[in-house]
Amino acid sequence: MNEEVFQGHFPGNPTFPGVMMIEALAQTGAIAILTLPEFKGKTVYLASIPKARFRKKVEPGDQIKLTVELEKFRGNVGMGKGTAYVNGKRVTTAELTFAIGD
């Protein structure tokens, strides 16, 4: 267990921090938004997390697959749902709201 993210979270019971999982989903969503022609060259910010659920512990050695489905846009605000999987099972789900700036 060399990854610094596990150090101290939690002693004797290493767990990938939920805040890092949300960050990973947010970055995945931002990349997806930036692939859309109308947002090319823009900056994407995580504006809110209306709902998040952590279903299963993620441990050292687990490989995480991330998906974000962009659902709708209103002007420069986008909404989507992110899901993280380990071994094909959902471990985290989150509703994400993004603000797109210049």
Residue pairs with C-beta under 8 A, 6 or more apart in sequence:
1 14
1 60
3 60
5 16
5 17
5 20
6 14
6 15
6 16
6 60
9 15
9 16
9 17
14 59
14 60
15 57
15 58
15 59
16 57
16 58
16 59
16 60
16 62
16 64
18 52
18 54
18 92
21 54
21 58
21 64
21 84
21 91
21 92
22 49
22 52
22 92
22 94
24 64
24 66
24 84
25 66
25 68
25 82
25 83
25 84
25 92
25 94
25 96
26 46
26 82
26 96
26 98
28 66
28 67
28 68
28 82
29 44
29 46
29 68
29 70
29 78
29 80
29 82
29 96
29 98
30 44
30 46
30 98
32 68
32 70
32 80
33 39
33 42
33 44
33 70
33 78
33 98
33 100
34 40
34 42
34 44
39 100
42 100
42 101
42 102
43 100
43 101
43 102
44 78
44 98
44 99
44 100
44 101
45 98
45 99
45 100
45 101
46 96
46 97
46 98
47 77
47 97
47 98
47 99
48 96
48 97
49 94
49 95
49 96
49 97
50 95
50 97
51 94
51 95
52 92
52 93
52 94
52 95
53 92
53 93
53 94
54 91
54 92
55 90
55 91
55 92
55 93
56 86
56 89
56 90
56 91
57 91
58 64
58 84
58 86
58 91
58 92
62 86
62 87
63 86
63 87
64 84
64 85
64 86
64 91
65 84
65 85
65 86
66 82
66 83
66 84
66 85
67 82
67 83
67 85
68 80
68 81
68 82
68 83
68 96
69 80
69 81
69 82
70 78
70 79
70 80
71 79
71 80
71 81
72 78
72 79
73 79
76 99
76 100
76 101
77 97
77 98
77 99
77 100
78 97
78 98
78 100
79 95
79 96
79 97
79 98
80 95
80 96
80 98
81 93
81 94
81 95
81 96
82 92
82 93
82 94
82 95
82 96
83 90
83 92
83 93
83 94
84 90
84 91
84 92
84 93
85 91
